[in-house]
Amino acid sequence: MLKFISFGSGSSGNCYYLFNETEGLFIDVGIGTRTLKKYFREYGLSFALVRNVLVTHDHADHVKSVGSFANEFKLPVYATRKVHEGILRNYCVQKKIDKELVRYVEKGQSVNVGAFSVLPFSVPHDSNDNVGYRIECGGSSFCVMTDAGCVTEEMKECAG
């Protein structure tokens, strides 16, 4: 069974955790690593289960801590090429993602991210390249879309 926790949603920072009994992944890391560690202690969660990070877009409230977090825990970070380029240019991201942890996804092409099958799709927003993710694992599916300017047919289909 998939479980989902929102550790932050809004202009002060966005960060979501999707996990099952054996593996987890973060979607956006716009809050600090110390705060995440505190939440994990409070929820009784283990960072040993975290294997990957997905990024929806390059705005600071979604990526502010992605470099420091991914580098500390040696986690691959999946995003489109434009989003990774935006993270490199974003002055709010003080620690950039180590090159060996950068992974690219393309809209409309499923990719296996650990135990999860991930389908990135377009989400309208005023960023370089905003995506949502349809994530499947163990017969369950989950769809995440952030900062959507409007709902498109593609979004409806992916959320289906």
ABEGO torsion letter per residue (X at the ends): XBBBBBABBEAAEBBBBBBBAABBBBBEBABBAAAAAAAAAAAGBBAAABABBBBABABAAAAAAAAAAAAAAGBBBBBBAAAAAAAAABAABABBBBAAABBBBBBGBBBBBEABBBBBBBBBBABABBBBBBBBBGGBBBBBBBGBABBBAAAAAAAX
